[in-house]
Amino acid sequence: MKVKLAKTAGFCFGVRRAVDTVYRELRRCGGERIYTYGPIIHNEEVIKDIQARGAIVLRTEEELDALIGGTVIIRSHGVEKRIYDKLEAKNISIVDATCPYVKKIHNIVREESEKGNFIIIIGDPDHPEVKGIRGWAGENAVIIQNAEEIEENSIIIEKFFSKQEISSKNPEKKACVVAQTTFNYNKFQDLVEIISEKSYDIIVLNTICNATKERQMEARRIAEEVDAMIVIGDKHSSNTQKLFEICAKACKDTYYIQTLDDLNLNQLGSVETVGITAGASTPNKIIEEVQVMSELSFEQMLDESFKTIHNGEVVEGTVIDVKPDEIILNIGYKADGIITKNEYSNDSSLDLTTVVSVGDAMTVKVLKVNDGEGQVLLTYKRLAAEKSNERLKEAFENKEVLKATVTQILGGGLCAEVEGVRVFIPASLVSDSYEKDLSKYDGKEIEFVISEFNPRRNRVIGDRRQLLVAERAEKQRELFARLQVGDTIEGVVKNVTDFGAFVDLGGVDGLLHISEMSWGRVENPKKVFKVGDNLKVLVKDINDTKVALSLKFPETNPWAHASEDFAVGSVITGRVARMTDFGAFVELAPGVDALLHVSQISRAHVDKPSDVLSIGQEIQAKIVDLNEAEKKISLSMKAIEMSEMADAE
């Protein structure tokens, strides 16, 4: 079988930039939460991988509203302007991974809308890219994806032109036409032609990405030249769906697959040539796997279908040779069978000559009828694991809590073994909070449930996080049942940010805001607290599941005894905290600042406080006024000078 692979298949510039951005932020984060608003691209395999590495995908605006801190990465499709505004209002760090070509459309529709022009967006109204563009286009805009919708929206557009007055800013009202970057180029031209027949004065901006147009044109050309066409991409990917539509028109035997598992070579029959293309969100690894499998000739497939043994068949064999790393069996077939060490045991240090002898009978399973060297590749380990899989399937269906020892630490998570079956627990499912270093779990027994069970793909995923979340939820219920505003409670500092510290109260995280850390000023919480510190805190407020904490206990309020400590007429020493043109604010005690007006600094004329005072300078001044209700104190250095002059006379 001859395979023609499209040169434009796979990640486009914008997608690769977005994916690289996520991985870069995950490496850089240093424990900080990394979120993406919506899937960063339309590919489930990529999303699963970044989640396994610690990224959290926010799929709803409600989840975004609930955020406190962290970094949010804007997906490649872009978002509405109001999402940026919302994140900025919450002081959340934004990393913009919007495709530059999409960003250009945002700027175009914003500028044209500000000129007073009407915006026509050609694209799928349900696609996130189009929703994002609409969010920058102002009030006068419509989304159109077919000829019928042009007619349906013509009344709205004509009403705009008849109602709006021509201004000096925009003497010629126009309709500005833009397109979704992945829209079908030929369909875009057809729709523009229909719009042009209307009486509108239009500006047409072809915003379809050149890479998209080239990908579609190449896909059509290849589809016209081959017997069968394979289109690879996520089922939710708009550009892949359009590739499939284009290829299906040019080649009746066109197949849409997401991964290698979806490829059925038998569907290709006896075709001589097959073409392969892929959407802009498809990783190269998947494309390469499909290409290699497709290069298997039809003759090979036909030959294998008539053999007396088949892949997956259980056969009996006799050991005829044993080496430290492989076993040779006579299985009654024209070729011998081989079991490699990896297919006998998970123990890489095992010497097979110590566990198997020549003449031993073995029941094995056929992995591959021809391993490429004329021998049959067998497995002993996987056959034994099938019984274990039944056990795990039962545990999966019953949501049974399992216990197992961690056998391996990987970059993306933990491995444990349950009755000979390897269970992988992604880093994002190890704990209910981000843990950068997983080495502490090596060799430890942990509890988890099976959250995904797919033995066909040798994929068994464990989830420890949901147990911890459930345990934490129970602790939360118990704590909220007895917690009241005004309570004093002990907790442990869990995280420290620039705006405050999060304190674990025993199942509930409370926020100790920077303004509540002291009666005085705290410039940087990270200089005052560190993770693991034990604190006794005051419950200031409870709002649903949010708890506000404070270290400003009433009994330590410096204003509680202000009339005694800062009596009018007393001379007190303080430190200059800050200055303005009209005076200096002097800290008399943590949380107590007094105003030294510029007229009260000296008997001599002072233009501004900074001429004679400096920040941090200690001074002596007389308290000349105290207003406890408004928490205001007035000072005078001039009064001390006058008193000293009077005494001298």
C-alpha positions, -999 to 999 in steps of 0.1 A, spaced: 0 0 0 14 34 -10 8 62 15 7 99 7 11 120 38 0 157 36 30 180 43 6 204 61 -8 177 85 -6 183 122 0 213 146 -3 247 130 17 277 143 -10 289 166 -18 255 181 19 247 187 24 281 203 -5 275 227 5 240 237 42 251 242 29 279 264 10 255 287 41 232 291 63 262 297 40 276 324 38 242 341 76 240 343 78 276 356 49 276 380 68 265 411 37 252 429 13 279 417 -20 267 402 -21 267 364 -55 269 347 -66 270 311 -99 287 303 -115 260 282 -95 233 265 -63 249 252 -68 232 218 -94 207 205 -76 175 211 -85 151 240 -51 134 240 -32 167 245 -57 178 272 -53 145 291 -16 149 290 -15 185 304 -40 176 331 -18 147 341 11 172 345 -10 194 368 -29 218 346 -66 224 355 -91 230 327 -119 254 336 -149 245 314 -175 270 328 -175 307 337 -188 296 372 -155 278 377 -137 310 366 -157 331 390 -147 308 419 -109 313 413 -87 328 440 -52 333 427 -32 312 402 -25 318 366 -51 315 338 -39 307 303 -63 319 275 -69 291 250 -57 293 214 -93 300 202 -94 332 222 -121 345 245 -145 375 248 -132 408 261 -153 405 292 -133 374 303 -101 395 303 -119 422 323 -131 397 348 -97 382 354 -81 416 357 -107 427 383 -98 395 403 -61 403 400 -55 369 385 -24 365 363 -32 361 326 -10 343 300 -25 349 266 -21 319 243 -47 332 217 -35 324 182 -20 356 167 -43 352 137 -74 351 159 -60 380 180 -58 400 147 -95 394 141 -103 406 176 -85 439 169 -102 443 135 -137 439 147 -131 461 177 -116 489 156 -143 486 129 -170 486 156 -156 517 172 -158 534 138 -195 527 138 -194 500 111 -215 468 112 -197 435 117 -205 403 98 -187 372 112 -187 342 89 -183 310 110 -199 285 133 -217 304 161 -211 275 186 -174 274 180 -153 290 208 -132 311 184 -164 326 169 -178 333 203 -146 350 213 -146 372 181 -183 382 188 -173 394 222 -150 421 207 -174 432 180 -198 455 199 -235 456 197 -240 458 159 -228 424 147 -242 391 134 -228 356 129 -235 338 96 -225 303 85 -248 297 54 -268 315 27 -301 311 46 -287 330 76 -277 359 53 -314 364 44 -325 359 80 -301 387 92 -306 411 63 -334 429 81 -311 435 111 -283 448 89 -306 470 67 -322 485 99 -287 494 111 -279 513 78 -313 531 77 -313 541 114 -277 551 122 -268 586 113 -237 593 93 -211 610 114 -179 629 106 -160 600 123 -175 575 98 -190 594 68 -195 562 49 -212 534 69 -199 500 59 -204 464 68 -171 447 77 -170 410 68 -145 387 86 -142 349 89 -134 322 114 -98 313 108 -106 276 100 -137 283 78 -139 266 44 -122 290 19 -145 282 -10 -176 285 11 -164 318 24 -160 331 -11 -195 319 -20 -210 337 10 -191 369 3 -205 369 -32 -241 366 -19 -235 394 6 -220 416 -22 -252 413 -41 -269 432 -13 -270 470 -13 -245 472 16 -212 490 13 -189 462 25 -153 458 35 -142 421 30 -112 410 51 -102 374 44 -91 364 79 -90 326 71 -56 314 82 -32 308 52 -22 275 69 -59 265 70 -64 273 33 -32 255 23 -41 225 45 -76 223 28 -62 227 -7 -36 200 -2 -61 177 14 -85 181 -16 -56 174 -41 -44 143 -23 -80 130 -19 -85 133 -57 -54 112 -63 -58 82 -39 -82 52 -34 -89 60 3 -84 90 25 -77 91 63 -84 123 82 -70 124 117 -82 148 144 -104 154 175 -141 149 169 -147 184 183 -121 201 161 -138 225 136 -109 225 111 -107 187 111 -144 184 104 -140 207 75 -110 187 62 -132 156 64 -160 173 44 -136 184 17 -119 150 14 -153 131 14 -164 151 -16 -132 142 -35 -129 106 -23 -158 84 -14 -137 61 9 -128 88 35 -124 79 71 -124 102 101 -103 89 131 -92 104 163 -63 80 173 -47 48 160 -73 28 179 -100 41 156 -82 28 125 -96 -4 110 -72 -15 83 -98 -40 70 -120 -11 59 -93 -2 34 -97 -35 15 -74 -39 -14 -67 -2 -20 -33 6 -36 -29 42 -24 -41 59 8 -38 96 17 -34 109 52 -41 144 65 -47 158 100 -62 188 117 -43 217 132 -47 202 167 -34 167 160 0 158 176 27 144 153 29 112 173 -6 102 164 0 110 127 32 89 126 15 59 143 -13 59 117 12 63 88 32 33 100 1 11 103 -12 22 69 21 12 53 13 -25 61 6 -39 27 -28 -54 17 -10 -87 9 3 -89 45 -32 -83 60 -47 -109 36 -20 -135 45 -25 -130 82 -63 -135 79 -58 -171 67 -34 -183 94 -43 -210 118 -33 -188 148 -44 -152 153 -35 -123 174 -51 -126 208 -54 -164 206 -45 -185 237 -22 -214 228 -3 -242 246 35 -244 241 66 -263 253 98 -245 263 126 -254 239 152 -228 250 156 -203 278 179 -173 279 181 -147 307 159 -123 288 137 -145 265 119 -178 263 115 -199 231 84 -221 228 72 -247 203 36 -239 198 29 -263 170 31 -236 144 54 -232 115 73 -206 135 85 -207 171 70 -184 197 90 -159 218 83 -145 252 105 -115 261 113 -107 297 90 -77 295 61 -100 284 68 -125 313 72 -102 342 73 -65 353 105 -72 372 132 -59 349 160 -75 370 145 -110 367 167 -138 351 143 -160 332 166 -190 335 158 -190 372 120 -194 368 116 -215 336 132 -247 323 134 -265 290 105 -289 287 81 -268 308 46 -265 294 31 -230 293 -2 -215 284 4 -182 265 -13 -156 244 -4 -145 209 5 -108 207 17 -108 171 17 -136 146 48 -122 129 72 -101 149 90 -90 118 116 -118 119 93 -147 112 86 -156 148 54 -153 169 55 -128 197 38 -142 228 29 -130 263 26 -148 296 22 -118 317 -8 -103 300 -27 -136 301 -22 -139 338 -33 -102 341 -66 -109 325 -79 -126 356 -66 -96 376 -84 -74 351 -117 -90 360 -110 -82 396 -102 -46 387 -132 -44 365 -154 -53 395 -136 -28 417 -141 -1 390 -178 -8 386 -184 -9 424 -161 21 431 -142 -1 456 -114 15 475 -81 -4 468 -48 -5 486 -15 -10 469 22 -1 473 37 26 450 63 8 428 75 36 406 76 74 404 72 89 370 73 125 358 36 125 353 25 105 383 27 72 403 26 35 394 12 8 417 6 -28 411 -27 -46 419 -26 -84 414 0 -81 387 -18 -52 368 0 -18 366 -22 10 378 -12 46 369 -22 75 391 -16 108 373 0 136 393 -32 156 391 -51 127 409 -25 119 436 -36 146 459 -63 172 464 -36 199 460 -7 203 437 24 184 447 56 191 428 77 163 444 60 129 443 91 110 456 77 108 492 52 82 480 78 58 467 73 24 484 43 36 505 9 20 506 -18 42 494 -56 40 489 -74 49 456 -103 40 434 -102 30 397 -115 60 377 -107 46 342 -106 10 332 -96 1 296 -76 -32 295 -78 -32 257 -56 -2 257 -37 -14 288 -50 17 305 -59 15 342 -61 48 359 -63 52 397 -77 82 415 -66 91 451 -77 127 448 -115 119 450 -110 100 482 -91 130 497 -117 154 484 -145 133 499 -126 131 532 -120 168 531 -157 175 523 -167 155 553 -143 175 575 -157 207 560 -193 196 569 -182 189 604 -162 221 607 -189 244 593 -215 228 616 -196 242 646 -177 271 632 -190 306 640 -180 342 633 -159 354 663 -144 320 670 -107 316 676 -93 286 658 -59 270 651 -46 263 616 -16 257 594 -4 280 566 -10 262 534 1 288 508 14 324 509 6 349 481 13 386 476 -22 394 488 -25 370 518 -21 335 532 -43 305 529 -47 287 562 -59 250 565 -83 249 594 -87 212 592 -106 205 560 -114 241 552 -91 267 538 -95 302 552 -80 334 537 -60 356 559 -59 388 538 -28 411 540 -50 438 556 -60 414 584 -25 402 593 -17 430 617 -30 462 632 0 478 615 12 475 579 24 443 563 44 451 531 49 415 520 31 384 535 60 362 523 83 379 547 60 373 576 47 338 570 59 305 555 41 273 546 37 251 576 35 279 602 10 272 630 -14 301 636 -42 310 660 -66 330 640 -99 348 644 -129 339 622 -140 373 608 -166 362 583 -182 331 567 -197 333 533 -210 299 520 -177 279 519 -154 309 521 -139 318 554 -122 352 561 -96 352 589 -79 378 609 -50 383 634 -65 416 645 -79 404 678 -101 429 696 -81 427 728 -49 438 709 -66 468 692 -42 497 697 -71 521 697 -88 503 727 -70 524 752 -62 554 730 -74 580 755 -48 567 780 -20 558 757 -23 589 735 -36 615 758 -38 651 745 -8 671 758 15 641 761 48 641 743 54 608 723 81 593 701 71 580 667 85 570 633 78 589 600 59 563 579 49 584 549 47 619 536 25 642 515 28 678 506 4 688 534 21 668 562 37 636 575 21 605 589 39 593 620 34 557 633 30 559 671 23 521 674 13 493 650 -20 504 635 -19 539 649 -8 567 626 -10 604 635 -9 635 613 19 660 617 7 689 596 33 708 577 24 740 597 32 721 630 67 708 620 86 739 631 82 776 641 102 783 610 84 781 577 85 747 560 74 744 524 69 706 525 77 679 550 103 662 529 125 693 532 132 686 569 120 650 575 127 615 561 109 582 560 119 561 590 131 590 610 122 590 647 107 622 660 92 636 692 60 655 691 32 666 713 -3 652 709 -26 682 703 -58 665 693 -74 630 697 -106 618 680 -112 582 690 -144 579 670 -127 587 637 -93 573 649 -75 605 642 -46 620 661 -29 653 654 7 661 664 29 692 668 67 695 669 61 732 669 44 731 703 74 715 719 96 743 705 72 769 718 72 752 752 110 751 753 112 788 744 88 797 771 108 777 797 140 794 786 125 828 791 
